[in-house]
Amino acid sequence: MKPIQGYSLITPDDLHWRPSHLMKIPNADFLERTGSENLGARLWRLPPQSANTLHKHIRAEEFYFVLEGVGRMRVGETTLTVPRYGGVLVGPEPLRQVFNDTDREVLWLIIGAPEELEFLQGSKSQMDLSLVYPTDPTQLPRELAGSVWPPA
């Protein structure tokens, strides 16, 4: 992986918000425009009573940082409550999932490194998704029992 040269400025107007593939959570990739092969960073807006995918990584460590609201996540069998401006660093192996069991939107910044190039657009490798999703990635945490997500 080669480092970028110089710097890249990303303004809010540069961000492209889109729903995630499996869970339909609005997100914006900060670094897709930089071409970085070392670092990933994405904003995630979790609506009330929603969850992101239950997943793990091959090599990447992830830092989860709450910008707005009170964050909730599970790491393995542990449920964490993360206050605004609080963060959690998670190694590659543990299953993790951010979720929102409140009635207010929560904004997370999630940064990961090293970038897992197998997932970048245009990758020529055939990714074995069971390495990242060893169980059903759309299952909801027990705190959202009775909820239906993603929306139909």
Secondary structure, 3 states (H helix, E strand, C coil): CCCCCCCCCCCHHHCCEEECCCCCCEEEECCCCCCCCCCEEEEEEECCCEECCCECCCCCEEEEEEEECCEEEEECCEEEEECCCCEEEECCCCCEEEEECCCCCEEEEEEEECCCHHHCCCCCCCCCHHHCCCCCCCCCCHHHCCCCCCCC
